Amino acid sequence: MIDVKQIPILSDNYCYLLRDEKTGAVAVIDPGVATPILDEAKRLNWQITDIILTHHHYDHVDGVAEIKAQTGATVTGPAKDTHRIDHLDKTVDGGDTLTFGSQTAKVFFVPGHTLGHIAYWFEESNVLFPGDSLFALGCGRLFEGTPEMMWQSLQQYLLLPAQTVVYCAHEYTLSNAEFALTIDPKNNNLTQRVTKIKKLRSQGKPTVPSTLGEEFKTNPFLRPDDLGIRKQLEMTSATDAEVFREIRLRKDNF
């Protein structure tokens, strides 16, 4: 199994240290900075062997050079971003697998937030690292892709087990929750979850990780087929992609 340590960095990012319990291999996911990650690895006495990247944005890659220089870690990232991510040793794309220690991750190609974005699902440990493609109660802003592209990307997550633990990359959940209530106000699962989120944040505690099961029931970006949401948006006869586009547009203007 994989032991996961969540590290808050920058203003609202989360970075992750992973340790394969069988081999002792240690990976860092999306290091936006180096020092807090190196310090935590030292505290745990974990030797970083791998750096795993989901996309090219600075808050996910700016720590790569220093961590690689200090540890000699192998850097793996998206094949479609070789022109804008430095220090890559290996590349992977959707449909590929990534071997980390004794663990194997399935790689998903999930464009939308960026055009080269990928995500990693470790099936045996049932953990998902979606980068900025999926958030607790949200999804990534479409800096490079289209709503149709992002909806197609997110549908891949709908096929994964509900118990999958989602380690997303930002603490955006309270804002996402407040928006979700405007789209899905009659969802009892959502209102109960929002109450828990507000309590956690008032105590300075993280709302991440979540599970896909929670997201399936409450994340409006995964539920454009929901009749309640469609009625709220007055889009009962629209396609799922059209409803998703409207939800994303409203979130952008929220």
HUCORPE-V128853 format. One record per pair of residues at least 12 apart in sequence whose C-alpha atoms are under 10 Angstrom apart, sorted by the first residue. I is the first residue (numbers start at 1). GAP is how many residues later the second one is. D is the distance in whole Angstrom. If there is no record, write none. Layout:
I & GAP & D
I & GAP & D
//
This chain:
1 & 17 & 10
1 & 18 & 8
1 & 19 & 6
1 & 20 & 6
1 & 21 & 7
1 & 101 & 9
1 & 102 & 8
1 & 121 & 9
1 & 123 & 7
1 & 124 & 5
1 & 125 & 9
2 & 15 & 10
2 & 16 & 6
2 & 17 & 6
2 & 18 & 5
2 & 19 & 6
2 & 20 & 9
2 & 22 & 10
2 & 23 & 10
2 & 24 & 9
2 & 98 & 10
2 & 99 & 10
2 & 100 & 10
2 & 101 & 8
2 & 120 & 9
2 & 122 & 9
2 & 123 & 6
2 & 124 & 9
2 & 125 & 9
3 & 14 & 8
3 & 15 & 6
3 & 16 & 5
3 & 17 & 7
3 & 18 & 7
3 & 23 & 9
3 & 122 & 9
4 & 12 & 7
4 & 13 & 6
4 & 14 & 5
4 & 15 & 7
4 & 16 & 9
4 & 22 & 10
4 & 23 & 10
4 & 24 & 10
4 & 123 & 9
4 & 163 & 9
5 & 12 & 5
5 & 13 & 6
5 & 14 & 9
5 & 23 & 9
5 & 35 & 9
5 & 36 & 10
5 & 39 & 10
6 & 12 & 9
6 & 23 & 10
6 & 31 & 10
6 & 34 & 10
6 & 161 & 8
6 & 163 & 10
6 & 200 & 10
6 & 202 & 9
6 & 203 & 9
7 & 24 & 10
7 & 29 & 8
7 & 30 & 7
7 & 33 & 8
8 & 28 & 9
8 & 29 & 9
8 & 161 & 9
8 & 162 & 9
8 & 163 & 9
8 & 198 & 9
9 & 22 & 9
9 & 23 & 7
9 & 24 & 7
9 & 25 & 10
9 & 26 & 10
9 & 27 & 7
9 & 28 & 9
9 & 50 & 9
9 & 160 & 10
9 & 161 & 9
10 & 22 & 8
10 & 23 & 8
10 & 26 & 10
10 & 49 & 8
11 & 48 & 10
11 & 159 & 9
11 & 160 & 9
12 & 47 & 10
12 & 157 & 8
12 & 158 & 5
12 & 159 & 5
12 & 160 & 7
13 & 17 & 10
13 & 18 & 10
13 & 19 & 8
13 & 46 & 8
13 & 47 & 9
13 & 155 & 9
13 & 156 & 6
13 & 157 & 4
13 & 158 & 6
13 & 159 & 9
14 & 15 & 9
14 & 16 & 9
14 & 17 & 9
14 & 18 & 9
14 & 45 & 10
14 & 46 & 9
14 & 117 & 10
14 & 153 & 8
14 & 154 & 7
14 & 155 & 5
14 & 156 & 6
14 & 157 & 7
14 & 192 & 10
14 & 194 & 9
15 & 13 & 7
15 & 14 & 6
15 & 15 & 6
15 & 16 & 6
15 & 17 & 7
15 & 18 & 9
15 & 21 & 10
15 & 22 & 8
15 & 44 & 10
15 & 45 & 8
15 & 116 & 10
15 & 152 & 9
15 & 153 & 9
15 & 154 & 7
15 & 155 & 9
16 & 12 & 6
16 & 13 & 5
16 & 14 & 7
16 & 15 & 8
16 & 21 & 8
16 & 36 & 10
16 & 113 & 9
16 & 151 & 8
16 & 152 & 10
16 & 153 & 9
17 & 12 & 7
17 & 13 & 10
17 & 14 & 9
17 & 20 & 8
17 & 21 & 10
17 & 23 & 9
17 & 24 & 8
17 & 29 & 9
17 & 31 & 8
17 & 33 & 10
17 & 34 & 9
18 & 23 & 10
18 & 28 & 9
18 & 30 & 9
18 & 32 & 9
18 & 33 & 10
18 & 82 & 9
19 & 27 & 8
19 & 28 & 9
19 & 29 & 9
19 & 30 & 10
19 & 81 & 9
19 & 82 & 9
19 & 84 & 10
20 & 80 & 8
20 & 81 & 6
20 & 82 & 7
20 & 83 & 7
20 & 105 & 10
21 & 80 & 9
21 & 81 & 9
21 & 82 & 10
22 & 79 & 8
22 & 80 & 7
22 & 81 & 9
23 & 77 & 9
23 & 78 & 6
23 & 79 & 6
23 & 80 & 9
24 & 22 & 8
24 & 23 & 8
24 & 24 & 9
24 & 25 & 9
24 & 77 & 7
24 & 78 & 9
25 & 21 & 8
25 & 22 & 7
25 & 23 & 7
25 & 24 & 6
25 & 25 & 8
25 & 75 & 7
25 & 76 & 5
25 & 77 & 8
25 & 78 & 10
26 & 15 & 9
26 & 20 & 7
26 & 21 & 6
26 & 22 & 5
26 & 23 & 5
26 & 24 & 6
26 & 25 & 9
26 & 47 & 9
26 & 74 & 8
26 & 75 & 8
27 & 14 & 10
27 & 19 & 9
27 & 20 & 9
27 & 21 & 6
27 & 22 & 6
27 & 23 & 4
27 & 24 & 5
27 & 25 & 7
27 & 46 & 8
27 & 47 & 9
27 & 48 & 9
27 & 73 & 8
27 & 74 & 9
28 & 13 & 9
28 & 20 & 7
28 & 21 & 8
28 & 22 & 6
28 & 23 & 5
28 & 24 & 6
28 & 25 & 9
28 & 36 & 9
28 & 39 & 9
28 & 45 & 9
28 & 47 & 10
29 & 21 & 9
29 & 22 & 6
29 & 23 & 5
29 & 24 & 6
29 & 25 & 8
29 & 31 & 8
29 & 32 & 9
29 & 35 & 10
29 & 47 & 10
29 & 91 & 10
29 & 100 & 8
29 & 102 & 9
29 & 140 & 9
30 & 21 & 7
30 & 22 & 6
30 & 23 & 5
30 & 24 & 7
30 & 25 & 8
30 & 26 & 9
30 & 27 & 9
30 & 28 & 9
30 & 29 & 8
30 & 30 & 4
30 & 31 & 6
30 & 32 & 9
30 & 33 & 8
30 & 34 & 8
30 & 47 & 10
30 & 99 & 10
30 & 101 & 8
30 & 139 & 8
31 & 20 & 8
31 & 21 & 9
31 & 22 & 8
31 & 27 & 9
31 & 28 & 7
31 & 29 & 5
31 & 30 & 5
31 & 31 & 7
31 & 32 & 5
31 & 33 & 6
31 & 34 & 10
31 & 36 & 9
32 & 25 & 9
32 & 26 & 6
32 & 27 & 4
32 & 28 & 4
32 & 29 & 5
32 & 30 & 5
32 & 31 & 5
32 & 32 & 8
33 & 25 & 9
33 & 26 & 7
33 & 27 & 8
33 & 28 & 7
33 & 29 & 6
33 & 30 & 4
33 & 31 & 8
33 & 32 & 10
33 & 33 & 9
33 & 34 & 9
34 & 27 & 9
34 & 28 & 8
34 & 29 & 4
34 & 30 & 7
34 & 31 & 8
34 & 32 & 6
34 & 33 & 6
34 & 34 & 9
34 & 36 & 10
35 & 28 & 8
35 & 31 & 9
35 & 32 & 8
36 & 27 & 10
37 & 26 & 9
37 & 30 & 8
38 & 25 & 10
38 & 28 & 9
38 & 29 & 7
38 & 32 & 9
38 & 33 & 9
47 & 24 & 8
47 & 26 & 9
48 & 19 & 8
48 & 20 & 9
48 & 22 & 9
48 & 23 & 6
48 & 24 & 8
48 & 25 & 6
48 & 26 & 9
49 & 18 & 10
49 & 19 & 9
49 & 22 & 7
49 & 23 & 7
49 & 24 & 4
49 & 25 & 6
49 & 26 & 9
49 & 51 & 9
49 & 52 & 9
50 & 17 & 10
50 & 18 & 9
50 & 21 & 9
50 & 22 & 8
50 & 23 & 5
50 & 24 & 5
50 & 25 & 6
50 & 26 & 8
50 & 50 & 8
50 & 51 & 9
51 & 12 & 10
51 & 13 & 7
51 & 16 & 8
51 & 17 & 8
51 & 21 & 10
51 & 22 & 6
51 & 23 & 6
51 & 24 & 5
51 & 25 & 6
51 & 26 & 8
51 & 37 & 9
51 & 38 & 10
52 & 12 & 9
52 & 21 & 10
52 & 22 & 8
52 & 23 & 6
52 & 24 & 5
52 & 25 & 6
52 & 26 & 9
52 & 36 & 10
52 & 38 & 10
52 & 39 & 10
52 & 46 & 10
52 & 48 & 10
52 & 67 & 10
52 & 68 & 9
53 & 22 & 8
53 & 23 & 6
53 & 24 & 5
53 & 25 & 7
53 & 32 & 9
53 & 35 & 9
53 & 38 & 10
53 & 39 & 10
53 & 64 & 9
53 & 65 & 8
53 & 66 & 9
53 & 67 & 9
53 & 76 & 10
53 & 78 & 8
54 & 22 & 9
54 & 23 & 6
54 & 24 & 6
54 & 27 & 10
54 & 38 & 10
54 & 53 & 10
54 & 54 & 10
54 & 55 & 10
54 & 56 & 10
54 & 60 & 10
54 & 62 & 8
54 & 63 & 6
54 & 64 & 5
54 & 65 & 6
54 & 66 & 8
54 & 75 & 8
54 & 76 & 7
54 & 77 & 6
54 & 78 & 8
54 & 79 & 9
55 & 22 & 7
55 & 23 & 7
55 & 24 & 10
55 & 25 & 9
55 & 26 & 7
55 & 29 & 9
55 & 30 & 8
55 & 56 & 10
55 & 58 & 9
55 & 59 & 7
55 & 60 & 9
55 & 61 & 7
55 & 62 & 5
55 & 63 & 7
55 & 64 & 9
55 & 75 & 10
55 & 76 & 7
55 & 77 & 8
55 & 78 & 10
56 & 21 & 9
56 & 22 & 8
56 & 24 & 10
56 & 25 & 7
56 & 26 & 9
56 & 27 & 10
56 & 28 & 7
56 & 29 & 6
56 & 30 & 9
56 & 58 & 8
56 & 59 & 10
56 & 60 & 8
56 & 61 & 8
57 & 27 & 9
57 & 28 & 9
57 & 57 & 9
57 & 60 & 10
57 & 75 & 10
58 & 27 & 9
59 & 110 & 10
60 & 71 & 8
60 & 72 & 10
60 & 109 & 9
61 & 16 & 10
61 & 24 & 8
61 & 25 & 9
61 & 26 & 10
62 & 23 & 10
62 & 24 & 10
64 & 21 & 10
64 & 22 & 8
64 & 23 & 8
64 & 24 & 9
65 & 21 & 8
65 & 22 & 7
65 & 23 & 10
68 & 19 & 8
73 & 16 & 9
74 & 13 & 9
74 & 14 & 8
74 & 15 & 6
74 & 16 & 8
75 & 12 & 7
75 & 13 & 5
75 & 14 & 5
75 & 15 & 6
75 & 16 & 8
76 & 12 & 6
76 & 13 & 6
76 & 14 & 5
76 & 15 & 5
76 & 16 & 7
76 & 22 & 9
77 & 12 & 8
77 & 13 & 7
77 & 14 & 5
77 & 15 & 6
77 & 16 & 8
77 & 39 & 10
77 & 40 & 9
77 & 41 & 8
77 & 42 & 10
78 & 12 & 9
78 & 13 & 5
78 & 14 & 5
78 & 15 & 6
78 & 16 & 9
78 & 29 & 9
78 & 31 & 9
78 & 38 & 6
78 & 39 & 7
78 & 40 & 6
78 & 41 & 9
79 & 12 & 5
79 & 13 & 5
79 & 14 & 6
79 & 15 & 9
79 & 30 & 10
79 & 37 & 7
79 & 38 & 9
79 & 39 & 9
80 & 12 & 9
80 & 13 & 8
80 & 29 & 10
80 & 35 & 8
80 & 36 & 5
80 & 37 & 8
80 & 38 & 9
81 & 33 & 10
81 & 34 & 8
81 & 35 & 6
81 & 36 & 8
82 & 34 & 9
92 & 14 & 10
92 & 15 & 7
92 & 16 & 9
92 & 17 & 9
92 & 26 & 8
93 & 13 & 10
93 & 14 & 6
93 & 15 & 7
93 & 16 & 6
93 & 17 & 10
93 & 23 & 9
93 & 24 & 9
93 & 25 & 7
93 & 26 & 9
94 & 12 & 8
94 & 13 & 5
94 & 14 & 4
94 & 15 & 4
94 & 16 & 8
94 & 22 & 10
94 & 23 & 9
94 & 24 & 7
94 & 25 & 8
94 & 26 & 9
95 & 12 & 6
95 & 13 & 6
95 & 14 & 8
96 & 12 & 8
96 & 13 & 9
96 & 24 & 10
97 & 23 & 9
97 & 24 & 9
97 & 25 & 10
98 & 22 & 8
98 & 23 & 9
98 & 24 & 9
99 & 23 & 10
100 & 22 & 10
103 & 19 & 7
103 & 20 & 9
103 & 21 & 7
103 & 22 & 8
104 & 16 & 9
104 & 17 & 8
104 & 18 & 6
104 & 19 & 7
104 & 20 & 8
104 & 21 & 9
105 & 14 & 9
105 & 15 & 6
105 & 16 & 5
105 & 17 & 4
105 & 18 & 7
105 & 19 & 9
105 & 20 & 9
105 & 21 & 10
105 & 22 & 9
105 & 23 & 9
105 & 24 & 10
106 & 13 & 8
106 & 14 & 6
106 & 15 & 5
106 & 16 & 6
106 & 17 & 7
106 & 22 & 10
107 & 12 & 6
107 & 13 & 5
107 & 14 & 7
107 & 15 & 9
107 & 22 & 10
107 & 23 & 10
108 & 12 & 6
108 & 13 & 8
108 & 22 & 9
108 & 45 & 8
108 & 46 & 10
108 & 48 & 8
108 & 49 & 9
109 & 44 & 7
109 & 45 & 10
109 & 47 & 9
110 & 20 & 9
110 & 21 & 10
110 & 22 & 10
110 & 23 & 7
110 & 24 & 10
110 & 35 & 10
110 & 39 & 8
110 & 40 & 7
110 & 41 & 9
110 & 42 & 8
110 & 43 & 5
110 & 44 & 7
110 & 45 & 10
110 & 46 & 8
110 & 47 & 10
111 & 22 & 8
111 & 31 & 9
111 & 33 & 8
111 & 34 & 6
111 & 35 & 9
111 & 36 & 10
111 & 38 & 6
111 & 39 & 6
111 & 40 & 9
111 & 41 & 9
111 & 42 & 6
111 & 43 & 9
112 & 20 & 10
112 & 21 & 7
112 & 27 & 10
112 & 28 & 8
112 & 29 & 8
112 & 30 & 5
112 & 31 & 7
112 & 32 & 6
112 & 33 & 4
112 & 34 & 6
112 & 35 & 7
112 & 36 & 8
112 & 37 & 6
112 & 38 & 4
112 & 39 & 8
112 & 40 & 9
112 & 41 & 7
112 & 42 & 9
113 & 18 & 10
113 & 19 & 7
113 & 20 & 6
113 & 21 & 9
113 & 26 & 8
113 & 27 & 5
113 & 28 & 6
113 & 29 & 4
113 & 30 & 5
113 & 31 & 6
113 & 32 & 6
113 & 33 & 9
113 & 34 & 10
113 & 36 & 9
113 & 37 & 7
114 & 18 & 9
114 & 19 & 9
114 & 26 & 9
114 & 27 & 9
114 & 28 & 7
114 & 29 & 6
114 & 30 & 5
114 & 31 & 6
114 & 32 & 10
114 & 36 & 9
115 & 27 & 9
115 & 28 & 9
115 & 29 & 6
115 & 30 & 6
115 & 31 & 9
115 & 34 & 9
115 & 35 & 10
116 & 28 & 9
116 & 29 & 10
117 & 13 & 9
117 & 14 & 8
117 & 15 & 8
117 & 16 & 8
117 & 36 & 10
118 & 12 & 7
118 & 13 & 8
118 & 14 & 9
118 & 15 & 8
118 & 35 & 10
119 & 12 & 6
119 & 13 & 9
119 & 14 & 8
119 & 15 & 9
121 & 36 & 10
121 & 39 & 9
121 & 43 & 9
121 & 44 & 10
121 & 45 & 9
122 & 42 & 9
122 & 43 & 10
123 & 37 & 9
123 & 38 & 9
123 & 41 & 9
125 & 39 & 9
125 & 40 & 9
126 & 34 & 9
126 & 35 & 8
126 & 36 & 10
126 & 37 & 7
126 & 38 & 5
126 & 39 & 6
126 & 40 & 9
127 & 36 & 9
127 & 37 & 5
127 & 38 & 5
127 & 39 & 6
127 & 40 & 7
127 & 82 & 10
127 & 84 & 9
127 & 85 & 10
128 & 29 & 9
128 & 32 & 10
128 & 36 & 7
128 & 37 & 6
128 & 38 & 5
128 & 39 & 6
128 & 40 & 8
128 & 81 & 10
128 & 83 & 9
128 & 84 & 9
129 & 36 & 9
129 & 37 & 6
129 & 38 & 5
129 & 39 & 6
129 & 40 & 8
130 & 24 & 10
130 & 27 & 9
130 & 36 & 7
130 & 37 & 7
130 & 38 & 6
130 & 39 & 8
131 & 35 & 10
131 & 36 & 8
131 & 37 & 6
131 & 38 & 5
131 & 39 & 9
132 & 36 & 7
132 & 37 & 6
132 & 38 & 8
133 & 17 & 8
133 & 20 & 8
133 & 21 & 8
133 & 35 & 8
133 & 36 & 9
134 & 16 & 10
134 & 19 & 10
134 & 20 & 8
134 & 23 & 9
134 & 32 & 9
134 & 33 & 9
134 & 34 & 7
134 & 35 & 9
134 & 36 & 10
134 & 81 & 10
134 & 85 & 10
134 & 87 & 9
134 & 88 & 9
135 & 31 & 8
135 & 32 & 8
135 & 33 & 5
135 & 34 & 7
135 & 35 & 7
135 & 36 & 8
135 & 37 & 7
135 & 38 & 7
135 & 41 & 9
135 & 73 & 9
135 & 74 & 9
135 & 75 & 9
135 & 80 & 9
135 & 84 & 9
135 & 86 & 10
136 & 30 & 8
136 & 31 & 9
136 & 32 & 7
136 & 33 & 10
136 & 34 & 9
136 & 35 & 8
136 & 36 & 7
136 & 37 & 6
136 & 38 & 9
136 & 40 & 8
136 & 41 & 9
136 & 71 & 8
136 & 72 & 7
136 & 73 & 8
136 & 74 & 6
136 & 75 & 9
136 & 76 & 9
136 & 78 & 9
136 & 79 & 7
136 & 82 & 9
136 & 83 & 7
137 & 35 & 8
137 & 36 & 6
137 & 37 & 9
137 & 38 & 9
137 & 39 & 6
137 & 40 & 6
137 & 41 & 10
137 & 42 & 9
137 & 43 & 7
137 & 53 & 9
137 & 56 & 10
137 & 57 & 10
137 & 73 & 9
137 & 77 & 9
137 & 78 & 6
137 & 79 & 9
137 & 80 & 10
137 & 81 & 7
137 & 82 & 4
137 & 83 & 7
137 & 84 & 8
137 & 85 & 9
138 & 34 & 8
138 & 35 & 8
138 & 37 & 9
138 & 38 & 6
138 & 39 & 8
138 & 41 & 9
138 & 42 & 8
138 & 77 & 9
138 & 80 & 10
138 & 81 & 6
138 & 82 & 7
138 & 83 & 6
138 & 84 & 8
138 & 110 & 9
138 & 113 & 9
139 & 12 & 10
139 & 15 & 9
139 & 29 & 10
139 & 33 & 10
139 & 37 & 9
139 & 80 & 9
139 & 81 & 9
139 & 82 & 7
139 & 83 & 9
139 & 109 & 9
139 & 112 & 10
140 & 30 & 10
140 & 81 & 10
140 & 108 & 9
141 & 107 & 8
141 & 108 & 10
141 & 110 & 9
141 & 111 & 7
142 & 106 & 8
142 & 107 & 10
142 & 110 & 9
146 & 99 & 9
147 & 94 & 7
147 & 95 & 8
147 & 96 & 10
147 & 97 & 7
147 & 98 & 5
147 & 99 & 9
147 & 100 & 10
147 & 101 & 7
147 & 102 & 9
148 & 92 & 9
148 & 93 & 6
148 & 94 & 8
148 & 96 & 8
148 & 97 & 7
149 & 92 & 9
150 & 71 & 10
150 & 91 & 9
150 & 94 & 9
150 & 95 & 9
150 & 98 & 10
151 & 70 & 8
151 & 71 & 8
151 & 73 & 9
151 & 89 & 8
151 & 90 & 6
151 & 91 & 10
151 & 92 & 10
151 & 93 & 7
151 & 94 & 8
151 & 97 & 10
152 & 89 & 8
154 & 67 & 8
154 & 68 & 7
155 & 67 & 8
155 & 68 & 10
157 & 55 & 8
157 & 59 & 9
157 & 65 & 9
158 & 54 & 8
158 & 55 & 9
158 & 57 & 9
158 & 58 & 8
158 & 64 & 8
158 & 65 & 10
159 & 53 & 10
160 & 52 & 8
160 & 53 & 9
161 & 50 & 9
161 & 51 & 7
161 & 52 & 8
162 & 49 & 7
162 & 50 & 5
162 & 51 & 4
162 & 52 & 8
162 & 53 & 9
162 & 54 & 8
162 & 55 & 10
163 & 47 & 9
163 & 48 & 6
163 & 49 & 6
163 & 50 & 6
163 & 51 & 9
164 & 46 & 9
164 & 47 & 6
164 & 48 & 6
164 & 49 & 8
164 & 50 & 10
165 & 43 & 9
165 & 44 & 7
165 & 45 & 6
165 & 46 & 4
165 & 47 & 7
165 & 48 & 9
165 & 49 & 10
166 & 42 & 8
166 & 43 & 5
166 & 44 & 5
166 & 45 & 5
166 & 46 & 6
166 & 47 & 10
166 & 48 & 10
166 & 49 & 9
167 & 41 & 6
167 & 42 & 5
167 & 43 & 7
167 & 44 & 9
168 & 40 & 7
168 & 41 & 7
168 & 42 & 8
169 & 39 & 9
169 & 40 & 9
170 & 36 & 10
170 & 37 & 10
170 & 38 & 8
171 & 30 & 10
171 & 35 & 7
171 & 36 & 7
171 & 37 & 7
171 & 38 & 10
172 & 34 & 10
172 & 35 & 9
172 & 36 & 9
173 & 21 & 9
173 & 24 & 7
173 & 25 & 9
173 & 28 & 9
173 & 33 & 9
173 & 34 & 7
173 & 35 & 8
174 & 20 & 8
174 & 21 & 10
174 & 23 & 6
174 & 24 & 7
174 & 26 & 10
174 & 27 & 8
174 & 33 & 8
175 & 76 & 10
175 & 79 & 9
176 & 18 & 10
176 & 43 & 9
176 & 44 & 10
176 & 75 & 8
176 & 78 & 10
177 & 13 & 8
177 & 14 & 9
177 & 16 & 8
177 & 17 & 6
177 & 18 & 10
177 & 20 & 8
177 & 21 & 9
177 & 41 & 9
177 & 42 & 9
177 & 43 & 10
178 & 13 & 10
178 & 16 & 8
178 & 20 & 10
178 & 76 & 9
179 & 41 & 9
179 & 68 & 10
179 & 71 & 9
179 & 72 & 7
179 & 75 & 7
180 & 14 & 9
180 & 38 & 8
180 & 39 & 7
180 & 40 & 6
180 & 41 & 9
180 & 49 & 10
180 & 67 & 9
180 & 71 & 9
181 & 13 & 9
181 & 37 & 10
181 & 39 & 9
182 & 47 & 10
182 & 50 & 9
182 & 51 & 10
182 & 68 & 10
182 & 69 & 10
182 & 72 & 10
183 & 37 & 7
183 & 45 & 9
183 & 46 & 6
183 & 47 & 9
183 & 48 & 10
183 & 49 & 6
183 & 50 & 7
183 & 64 & 8
183 & 67 & 9
183 & 68 & 10
184 & 34 & 8
184 & 35 & 9
184 & 36 & 7
184 & 39 & 10
184 & 42 & 9
184 & 43 & 10
184 & 44 & 7
184 & 45 & 5
184 & 46 & 9
184 & 47 & 9
184 & 48 & 7
184 & 49 & 9
185 & 43 & 9
185 & 44 & 9
185 & 47 & 8
186 & 42 & 8
186 & 43 & 9
186 & 46 & 9
187 & 30 & 9
187 & 31 & 7
187 & 41 & 8
187 & 42 & 9
188 & 29 & 10
188 & 30 & 9
189 & 25 & 8
189 & 28 & 7
189 & 29 & 6
190 & 24 & 9
190 & 25 & 9
190 & 27 & 7
190 & 28 & 5
190 & 29 & 8
190 & 30 & 10
191 & 27 & 9
192 & 26 & 10
193 & 21 & 9
193 & 25 & 8
194 & 24 & 10
220 & 23 & 10
220 & 24 & 8
220 & 27 & 8
220 & 28 & 10
221 & 22 & 9
221 & 23 & 6
221 & 24 & 9
221 & 26 & 7
221 & 27 & 8
221 & 30 & 10
222 & 18 & 10
222 & 22 & 8
223 & 17 & 8
223 & 20 & 9
223 & 21 & 8
224 & 14 & 10
224 & 15 & 8
224 & 16 & 5
224 & 17 & 8
224 & 18 & 8
224 & 19 & 5
224 & 20 & 6
224 & 21 & 9
224 & 22 & 9
224 & 23 & 8
225 & 13 & 9
225 & 14 & 8
225 & 15 & 6
225 & 16 & 9
225 & 18 & 8
225 & 19 & 9
226 & 14 & 9
226 & 17 & 10
229 & 14 & 9
229 & 18 & 9
230 & 13 & 7
233 & 13 & 8
233 & 14 & 9
//
